Amino acid sequence: MTLNWMIYTLAVTVLIGAAATATERALRLWKLPTRWIWMAAMVASTVPPLFVNGSAPLPTQDARSAPVRRAAPAAALPGTQAASEWVAAKTAATPIEAAAMLKPAWMALSVTLLLALGASAALLAMRRRHWRSAHMGDTPVWIAPDAGPAVVGILRPRIVLPEWLMQTAPSQQALVMAHETSHVAARDPQLLALALLLLAVMPWNLALWWQLRRLRHAIEVDCDARVLAAGHNLQAYGEALLEVGARQSGLLGSMAAMAESRSLLEQRLGIMVRGPGRWRRAAAVGLAATALCAAAAAAQLAPPAPAKRAVVQLAPAQLAEYEGTYQVGEFQVMTITRYDDRLISEITGRGPLLLFAERKDKLYQPRSGLDLLFQRNAGGKVVGMTLTRLGVDIIAPRVEGTDLKRRIAAHLARDGAMPGGEAALRRGADSLTTGKVYEEDLTPAFARISRVFLAERVKALQKNPVGKMQSISYEGVNRDTGEDIYKVVYEHRVVDWYLTVNSDGKVDGAFARFLRQ
């Protein structure tokens, strides 16, 4: 998530809030409920923006492009640097971009808000120990010295009344009970709880906080309308509201309460006494048109385009620092070489790809979707890199010597399939249809990549299903990459599967080539 996306979401929230405001005023001209308008506004302001450019398109693979691999343990790779030694090496600090801090700050705000809500609930539970249980008619209530009138609880909401209310006239007590009972019957506590959860998704969105305030006010206005519709006297009910507002007890956090701030209470009284206007129909039409225009503007507001990645030209001496061999899998290395003023990378047998520099020590491959972040030791020498693709980080130490080269050469020249590959393919053959990932057969890194990849592709694959697997046959070894090739015949398609299998039998990469309908 970027700053531009957050600004876009804030603008959408403001426009949706404007549409909700106009709709609310139109509905109130006809004395209709309005709390659902604000609940819908909060949902529309929170959920859809999360799916706008929520994920970048997955890079296209071909038969010469393999998934990212995690380096195998150094014990299994003679002549390579131990991963623990490489990770522990002191590296040079890299600049921290402001954009990279937004997501952690966002998460911290969300967690803080959730913790605050949890602390509020815990404090309420502690205070409730000092309340006494009573009944108002057939309704069980809590009597508190410093809280209420309000409704507490979500799953089993219960009314809490202040001690001073017990000293007032029975008619006033009945009006307060009618108000709070209406909250319970309308499930207002649950509605507020859902709104707070939505707010916790985007706590930085100030317009969403304003929508929550309008929702709480609409909940009280709707409750007033239900109480009066039940036949209670308008003047007596208004006096009860003023009395409760003047003697507001302790706060109960997010719970539905009878009293509000003085300004909002005055608005509620004005709404209750206001009669139908002379131009009610014309005003309703105008407000509805305004709401439609604001909603249309929110829908048409273009999300921010993905930012183009920066390309900087590094000096030849800097480019030379990255040249070398990096271990990206048990039988895979990435070789980086310099060609004039450019860097070329090639993973074992998969063809060269051009690298671009975003800044010093940060390179990327647009075609494969790889990000390369180089690591340095205390002396400033490049000792490895972290590859990132589809959100998965792979540590790739820089390696030297001939032992690993001989091991890879032997792997490419072998006869016969690697153990475990065919069994994993038989178990996971339905992944193209179901999107299920059989993690027990995969390396941890490839399991994570598979989950992301299949989640993006499963709907498209379900529209053009391959059907049930009918047969599997081993076709041989790809001498360039070391992949085991299997021909799998499905009901509707024939697929060549290219599997990268480690010596422990775990699949570390897979590519499917569809041969025919």
CORGIGI-V866697 format. One record per residue. N is the residue number from 0. RES is the residue in three letters. NEAR is the number of other ideal C-beta (glycine too) atoms within 10 Angstrom. Layout:
n->[N & N]
res->[RES & RES]
near->[NEAR & NEAR]
This chain:
n->[0 & 1 & 2 & 3 & 4 & 5 & 6 & 7 & 8 & 9 & 10 & 11 & 12 & 13 & 14 & 15 & 16 & 17 & 18 & 19 & 20 & 21 & 22 & 23 & 24 & 25 & 26 & 27 & 28 & 29 & 30 & 31 & 32 & 33 & 34 & 35 & 36 & 37 & 38 & 39 & 40 & 41 & 42 & 43 & 44 & 45 & 46 & 47 & 48 & 49 & 50 & 51 & 52 & 53 & 54 & 55 & 56 & 57 & 58 & 59 & 60 & 61 & 62 & 63 & 64 & 65 & 66 & 67 & 68 & 69 & 70 & 71 & 72 & 73 & 74 & 75 & 76 & 77 & 78 & 79 & 80 & 81 & 82 & 83 & 84 & 85 & 86 & 87 & 88 & 89 & 90 & 91 & 92 & 93 & 94 & 95 & 96 & 97 & 98 & 99 & 100 & 101 & 102 & 103 & 104 & 105 & 106 & 107 & 108 & 109 & 110 & 111 & 112 & 113 & 114 & 115 & 116 & 117 & 118 & 119 & 120 & 121 & 122 & 123 & 124 & 125 & 126 & 127 & 128 & 129 & 130 & 131 & 132 & 133 & 134 & 135 & 136 & 137 & 138 & 139 & 140 & 141 & 142 & 143 & 144 & 145 & 146 & 147 & 148 & 149 & 150 & 151 & 152 & 153 & 154 & 155 & 156 & 157 & 158 & 159 & 160 & 161 & 162 & 163 & 164 & 165 & 166 & 167 & 168 & 169 & 170 & 171 & 172 & 173 & 174 & 175 & 176 & 177 & 178 & 179 & 180 & 181 & 182 & 183 & 184 & 185 & 186 & 187 & 188 & 189 & 190 & 191 & 192 & 193 & 194 & 195 & 196 & 197 & 198 & 199 & 200 & 201 & 202 & 203 & 204 & 205 & 206 & 207 & 208 & 209 & 210 & 211 & 212 & 213 & 214 & 215 & 216 & 217 & 218 & 219 & 220 & 221 & 222 & 223 & 224 & 225 & 226 & 227 & 228 & 229 & 230 & 231 & 232 & 233 & 234 & 235 & 236 & 237 & 238 & 239 & 240 & 241 & 242 & 243 & 244 & 245 & 246 & 247 & 248 & 249 & 250 & 251 & 252 & 253 & 254 & 255 & 256 & 257 & 258 & 259 & 260 & 261 & 262 & 263 & 264 & 265 & 266 & 267 & 268 & 269 & 270 & 271 & 272 & 273 & 274 & 275 & 276 & 277 & 278 & 279 & 280 & 281 & 282 & 283 & 284 & 285 & 286 & 287 & 288 & 289 & 290 & 291 & 292 & 293 & 294 & 295 & 296 & 297 & 298 & 299 & 300 & 301 & 302 & 303 & 304 & 305 & 306 & 307 & 308 & 309 & 310 & 311 & 312 & 313 & 314 & 315 & 316 & 317 & 318 & 319 & 320 & 321 & 322 & 323 & 324 & 325 & 326 & 327 & 328 & 329 & 330 & 331 & 332 & 333 & 334 & 335 & 336 & 337 & 338 & 339 & 340 & 341 & 342 & 343 & 344 & 345 & 346 & 347 & 348 & 349 & 350 & 351 & 352 & 353 & 354 & 355 & 356 & 357 & 358 & 359 & 360 & 361 & 362 & 363 & 364 & 365 & 366 & 367 & 368 & 369 & 370 & 371 & 372 & 373 & 374 & 375 & 376 & 377 & 378 & 379 & 380 & 381 & 382 & 383 & 384 & 385 & 386 & 387 & 388 & 389 & 390 & 391 & 392 & 393 & 394 & 395 & 396 & 397 & 398 & 399 & 400 & 401 & 402 & 403 & 404 & 405 & 406 & 407 & 408 & 409 & 410 & 411 & 412 & 413 & 414 & 415 & 416 & 417 & 418 & 419 & 420 & 421 & 422 & 423 & 424 & 425 & 426 & 427 & 428 & 429 & 430 & 431 & 432 & 433 & 434 & 435 & 436 & 437 & 438 & 439 & 440 & 441 & 442 & 443 & 444 & 445 & 446 & 447 & 448 & 449 & 450 & 451 & 452 & 453 & 454 & 455 & 456 & 457 & 458 & 459 & 460 & 461 & 462 & 463 & 464 & 465 & 466 & 467 & 468 & 469 & 470 & 471 & 472 & 473 & 474 & 475 & 476 & 477 & 478 & 479 & 480 & 481 & 482 & 483 & 484 & 485 & 486 & 487 & 488 & 489 & 490 & 491 & 492 & 493 & 494 & 495 & 496 & 497 & 498 & 499 & 500 & 501 & 502 & 503 & 504 & 505 & 506 & 507 & 508 & 509 & 510 & 511 & 512 & 513 & 514 & 515 & 516]
res->[MET & THR & LEU & ASN & TRP & MET & ILE & TYR & THR & LEU & ALA & VAL & THR & VAL & LEU & ILE & GLY & ALA & ALA & ALA & THR & ALA & THR & GLU & ARG & ALA & LEU & ARG & LEU & TRP & LYS & LEU & PRO & THR & ARG & TRP & ILE & TRP & MET & ALA & ALA & MET & VAL & ALA & SER & THR & VAL & PRO & PRO & LEU & PHE & VAL & ASN & GLY & SER & ALA & PRO & LEU & PRO & THR & GLN & ASP & ALA & ARG & SER & ALA & PRO & VAL & ARG & ARG & ALA & ALA & PRO & ALA & ALA & ALA & LEU & PRO & GLY & THR & GLN & ALA & ALA & SER & GLU & TRP & VAL & ALA & ALA & LYS & THR & ALA & ALA & THR & PRO & ILE & GLU & ALA & ALA & ALA & MET & LEU & LYS & PRO & ALA & TRP & MET & ALA & LEU & SER & VAL & THR & LEU & LEU & LEU & ALA & LEU & GLY & ALA & SER & ALA & ALA & LEU & LEU & ALA & MET & ARG & ARG & ARG & HIS & TRP & ARG & SER & ALA & HIS & MET & GLY & ASP & THR & PRO & VAL & TRP & ILE & ALA & PRO & ASP & ALA & GLY & PRO & ALA & VAL & VAL & GLY & ILE & LEU & ARG & PRO & ARG & ILE & VAL & LEU & PRO & GLU & TRP & LEU & MET & GLN & THR & ALA & PRO & SER & GLN & GLN & ALA & LEU & VAL & MET & ALA & HIS & GLU & THR & SER & HIS & VAL & ALA & ALA & ARG & ASP & PRO & GLN & LEU & LEU & ALA & LEU & ALA & LEU & LEU & LEU & LEU & ALA & VAL & MET & PRO & TRP & ASN & LEU & ALA & LEU & TRP & TRP & GLN & LEU & ARG & ARG & LEU & ARG & HIS & ALA & ILE & GLU & VAL & ASP & CYS & ASP & ALA & ARG & VAL & LEU & ALA & ALA & GLY & HIS & ASN & LEU & GLN & ALA & TYR & GLY & GLU & ALA & LEU & LEU & GLU & VAL & GLY & ALA & ARG & GLN & SER & GLY & LEU & LEU & GLY & SER & MET & ALA & ALA & MET & ALA & GLU & SER & ARG & SER & LEU & LEU & GLU & GLN & ARG & LEU & GLY & ILE & MET & VAL & ARG & GLY & PRO & GLY & ARG & TRP & ARG & ARG & ALA & ALA & ALA & VAL & GLY & LEU & ALA & ALA & THR & ALA & LEU & CYS & ALA & ALA & ALA & ALA & ALA & ALA & GLN & LEU & ALA & PRO & PRO & ALA & PRO & ALA & LYS & ARG & ALA & VAL & VAL & GLN & LEU & ALA & PRO & ALA & GLN & LEU & ALA & GLU & TYR & GLU & GLY & THR & TYR & GLN & VAL & GLY & GLU & PHE & GLN & VAL & MET & THR & ILE & THR & ARG & TYR & ASP & ASP & ARG & LEU & ILE & SER & GLU & ILE & THR & GLY & ARG & GLY & PRO & LEU & LEU & LEU & PHE & ALA & GLU & ARG & LYS & ASP & LYS & LEU & TYR & GLN & PRO & ARG & SER & GLY & LEU & ASP & LEU & LEU & PHE & GLN & ARG & ASN & ALA & GLY & GLY & LYS & VAL & VAL & GLY & MET & THR & LEU & THR & ARG & LEU & GLY & VAL & ASP & ILE & ILE & ALA & PRO & ARG & VAL & GLU & GLY & THR & ASP & LEU & LYS & ARG & ARG & ILE & ALA & ALA & HIS & LEU & ALA & ARG & ASP & GLY & ALA & MET & PRO & GLY & GLY & GLU & ALA & ALA & LEU & ARG & ARG & GLY & ALA & ASP & SER & LEU & THR & THR & GLY & LYS & VAL & TYR & GLU & GLU & ASP & LEU & THR & PRO & ALA & PHE & ALA & ARG & ILE & SER & ARG & VAL & PHE & LEU & ALA & GLU & ARG & VAL & LYS & ALA & LEU & GLN & LYS & ASN & PRO & VAL & GLY & LYS & MET & GLN & SER & ILE & SER & TYR & GLU & GLY & VAL & ASN & ARG & ASP & THR & GLY & GLU & ASP & ILE & TYR & LYS & VAL & VAL & TYR & GLU & HIS & ARG & VAL & VAL & ASP & TRP & TYR & LEU & THR & VAL & ASN & SER & ASP & GLY & LYS & VAL & ASP & GLY & ALA & PHE & ALA & ARG & PHE & LEU & ARG & GLN]
near->[14 & 14 & 12 & 15 & 18 & 17 & 11 & 18 & 25 & 18 & 15 & 23 & 25 & 20 & 21 & 27 & 22 & 19 & 24 & 26 & 20 & 21 & 22 & 22 & 17 & 22 & 18 & 18 & 16 & 10 & 14 & 13 & 17 & 24 & 23 & 14 & 21 & 25 & 20 & 14 & 26 & 27 & 14 & 20 & 26 & 23 & 11 & 14 & 23 & 12 & 8 & 14 & 16 & 9 & 11 & 10 & 9 & 15 & 14 & 9 & 19 & 11 & 17 & 15 & 17 & 25 & 21 & 25 & 27 & 23 & 25 & 22 & 13 & 18 & 9 & 12 & 22 & 11 & 14 & 24 & 19 & 13 & 20 & 10 & 11 & 22 & 12 & 9 & 17 & 11 & 19 & 15 & 7 & 14 & 10 & 8 & 10 & 8 & 12 & 9 & 10 & 16 & 11 & 9 & 10 & 16 & 11 & 11 & 14 & 16 & 12 & 12 & 16 & 14 & 10 & 13 & 17 & 10 & 11 & 15 & 16 & 10 & 12 & 17 & 10 & 9 & 18 & 16 & 6 & 11 & 19 & 10 & 10 & 12 & 8 & 19 & 10 & 5 & 13 & 11 & 22 & 20 & 17 & 22 & 14 & 12 & 24 & 30 & 26 & 26 & 24 & 25 & 18 & 15 & 7 & 8 & 19 & 17 & 23 & 24 & 24 & 22 & 15 & 13 & 21 & 11 & 8 & 16 & 10 & 8 & 12 & 16 & 18 & 15 & 24 & 24 & 18 & 18 & 25 & 28 & 20 & 20 & 26 & 17 & 11 & 17 & 14 & 23 & 23 & 14 & 19 & 23 & 16 & 16 & 23 & 16 & 14 & 19 & 20 & 17 & 17 & 23 & 19 & 14 & 22 & 12 & 20 & 25 & 13 & 13 & 27 & 18 & 14 & 20 & 24 & 21 & 20 & 21 & 24 & 23 & 20 & 19 & 24 & 22 & 19 & 17 & 22 & 16 & 10 & 10 & 7 & 17 & 12 & 13 & 8 & 14 & 20 & 18 & 14 & 26 & 23 & 15 & 16 & 25 & 18 & 10 & 12 & 17 & 21 & 12 & 12 & 20 & 16 & 19 & 23 & 27 & 25 & 23 & 20 & 20 & 12 & 12 & 7 & 17 & 21 & 13 & 15 & 19 & 17 & 9 & 14 & 17 & 10 & 11 & 7 & 10 & 11 & 8 & 11 & 13 & 12 & 10 & 14 & 17 & 12 & 14 & 19 & 15 & 12 & 17 & 21 & 13 & 14 & 20 & 19 & 12 & 16 & 21 & 13 & 8 & 13 & 7 & 13 & 15 & 8 & 12 & 10 & 6 & 11 & 11 & 11 & 10 & 10 & 18 & 10 & 9 & 7 & 13 & 21 & 12 & 17 & 22 & 13 & 18 & 19 & 25 & 26 & 25 & 28 & 25 & 26 & 25 & 20 & 22 & 14 & 21 & 15 & 15 & 10 & 6 & 10 & 14 & 21 & 14 & 20 & 14 & 24 & 20 & 16 & 19 & 12 & 12 & 18 & 12 & 19 & 17 & 20 & 15 & 13 & 15 & 21 & 19 & 22 & 19 & 17 & 13 & 13 & 20 & 18 & 22 & 17 & 24 & 17 & 22 & 22 & 18 & 14 & 10 & 9 & 10 & 12 & 19 & 21 & 24 & 25 & 13 & 24 & 16 & 19 & 20 & 10 & 19 & 15 & 18 & 18 & 27 & 23 & 20 & 21 & 11 & 12 & 9 & 13 & 19 & 13 & 12 & 17 & 20 & 13 & 11 & 17 & 16 & 10 & 13 & 6 & 9 & 18 & 22 & 11 & 18 & 23 & 18 & 12 & 19 & 24 & 14 & 13 & 21 & 20 & 16 & 20 & 23 & 16 & 12 & 18 & 14 & 20 & 16 & 14 & 10 & 20 & 21 & 22 & 12 & 23 & 26 & 17 & 19 & 25 & 23 & 18 & 16 & 19 & 16 & 13 & 15 & 14 & 16 & 9 & 8 & 16 & 12 & 7 & 11 & 13 & 20 & 13 & 11 & 17 & 11 & 9 & 14 & 10 & 14 & 13 & 12 & 19 & 18 & 11 & 13 & 25 & 25 & 26 & 24 & 19 & 22 & 15 & 21 & 16 & 19 & 10 & 12 & 17 & 16 & 18 & 15 & 21 & 21 & 21 & 27 & 26 & 21 & 14 & 14 & 13 & 21 & 25 & 25 & 24 & 25 & 20 & 16 & 14 & 13 & 11 & 7 & 7]
